[in-house]
Amino acid sequence: DVADPASIKAAAAKVGEHLGGSGLNLLINNAGISKLTSVDTETSEDMIEIYTTNTIGPLLLGRAFLPLLKKAAQGSPGSGLSCSKAAIVNMSSSAGSIEDVYLWDFGQVVSYRCSKAALNMLSKCQSLAYREHGVLCVALHPGWVQTDMG
């Protein structure tokens, strides 16, 4: 559960156990939720719930798995950054774009858009903070994906 710090900590410990002293090369944060809201119907409760899952979860996951990612990066040759060395990939959305407010008339989904814009900035901040450890951090828009949300 990406909204539960204890669950995140337990997941990192379990993965660390499973790796048996090896590092983790790739962490993909792809959990995401949305609610059909508009500027007029958005609630603080919905916004907090969605922001917690879509933005705070990836922050806490990155932090919890950083020791394993660092271990992988240190054990890989070369000085460049890559997914085969150590990386955090945050699944974002073009809905988080400030320049191109994609499909506004289809659904305003204000809290989702705000959370993905924040995730994009988090990804940039992680990239600056973790590059010294050899960990690549990026946000990707996967395009339309057939999920419960899609």
ABEGO torsion letter per residue (X at the ends): XAABAAAAAAAAAAAAAAAGGBBBABBBBABBBBBBBBAAABBAAAAAAAAAAAAAAAAAAAAAAAAAAAAAAAABBEABBBAAABBBBBBBBAAABAABBBGAAABAGAAAAAAAAAAAAAAAAAAAAAAAAGBBBBBBBAEBBBBAAX
